[in-house]
Amino acid sequence: MSAPPELLYDPRMLRIGLLGAGSHALTHHAPALRHCVDDPEFAGRVELLVVCDADAARARALAGQFSFGGVYDSVDALVAAVDAVVSVLPAAALAASLEPILRHDRPVAIEKPLGSNLADTDRIARLLTGRPHMVSLNRRFDPAVRLARDWIQGRPPLRAIHGLMARHNRLEPDFVWSTGIHLADLMCFLAGPLRLLSGSTTTGGGAGRVGVLSGEGGVRGTVQFLPACGRVEEAVQLTGDGWFAEVATGTRHPWRVRCWSAGPIEVDAAAEADAPEFLRSGTRDETAAFLRALLGGQSLPGPTVDDARPGTELTAALQRLAPASGQ
């Protein structure tokens, strides 16, 4: 599909391009965009214009399933035709893909992780400084996280935080860097920047890690990644003076949040059992926040690359732990 003339489009319509048509785009970003466009808040104001992927057949399939206008075969063609970009590319391709996006001065939402290592993160940060962007760390928009964070506001300071991410048969060596960033970023979002005091690897396959953490104001914590433990779970526990909260995010399972304050439980809520993951995980709300800011001429809600830096540095420190003998 060649780039259409600009006059074909109503200048009041926000035209979105989706860069990448892999599994994550298919299960999260494309359905979230479609859901938003069909919502009365955005209907008639946002157009899903085009998809671009190195695999043209995959791009055509996604475009057809979610009613995008067409498929382009290059990033430059996509960026020239749209008003904003949602980029769901592999980490190694992220930095290079930003150059045409920035050349055309398009706002962009980018998937994590921020490159393949901290050197890539630094390069991406330099490219995006002062440019409208947000990093897709959807746990920040998870309904359970929002409920817990609202409940915690105004209470005595946080004292301890504990996080767990468990998966089944995730044996890739960079699991903590590429996927664990979600949990690390969430913990830093809730507790402030956290640093690794000590850590070790776990046995039994995969790239498991256990870390002891410290934060500002005397906060202490632990984080554990179990990528090959046979179950799927993602949860954070928070303790302050006289209060306690636990959050199970909406990834793979319905979210749940429970909160206590020196007595009976005060918050006990959960997602509907049949809610699709892109809704219960926060991806839809993240996408809506991106579109809402663009339509309103407001700053993007973030997180920016700088906002994501503490969690990224924490995952890098955990990723650097030497594998245990025999793994």
Secondary structure as GFF3:
##gff-version 3
##sequence-region A 1 327
A	DSSP	three_ten_helix	6	8	.	.	.	ID=ss1
A	DSSP	beta_strand	14	19	.	.	.	ID=ss2
A	DSSP	alpha_helix	23	24	.	.	.	ID=ss3
A	DSSP	pi_helix	25	29	.	.	.	ID=ss4
A	DSSP	alpha_helix	30	38	.	.	.	ID=ss5
A	DSSP	beta_strand	46	52	.	.	.	ID=ss6
A	DSSP	alpha_helix	56	66	.	.	.	ID=ss7
A	DSSP	beta_strand	70	72	.	.	.	ID=ss8
A	DSSP	alpha_helix	75	81	.	.	.	ID=ss9
A	DSSP	beta_strand	84	87	.	.	.	ID=ss10
A	DSSP	alpha_helix	91	103	.	.	.	ID=ss11
A	DSSP	beta_strand	108	111	.	.	.	ID=ss12
A	DSSP	alpha_helix	118	128	.	.	.	ID=ss13
A	DSSP	beta_strand	133	136	.	.	.	ID=ss14
A	DSSP	three_ten_helix	138	141	.	.	.	ID=ss15
A	DSSP	alpha_helix	143	152	.	.	.	ID=ss16
A	DSSP	beta_strand	158	166	.	.	.	ID=ss17
A	DSSP	alpha_helix	175	178	.	.	.	ID=ss18
A	DSSP	alpha_helix	181	191	.	.	.	ID=ss19
A	DSSP	beta_strand	194	201	.	.	.	ID=ss20
A	DSSP	beta_strand	209	215	.	.	.	ID=ss21
A	DSSP	three_ten_helix	216	218	.	.	.	ID=ss22
A	DSSP	beta_strand	220	226	.	.	.	ID=ss23
A	DSSP	beta_strand	233	240	.	.	.	ID=ss24
A	DSSP	beta_strand	243	248	.	.	.	ID=ss25
A	DSSP	beta_strand	256	261	.	.	.	ID=ss26
A	DSSP	beta_strand	265	270	.	.	.	ID=ss27
A	DSSP	alpha_helix	277	280	.	.	.	ID=ss28
A	DSSP	alpha_helix	283	295	.	.	.	ID=ss29
A	DSSP	alpha_helix	305	319	.	.	.	ID=ss30
###
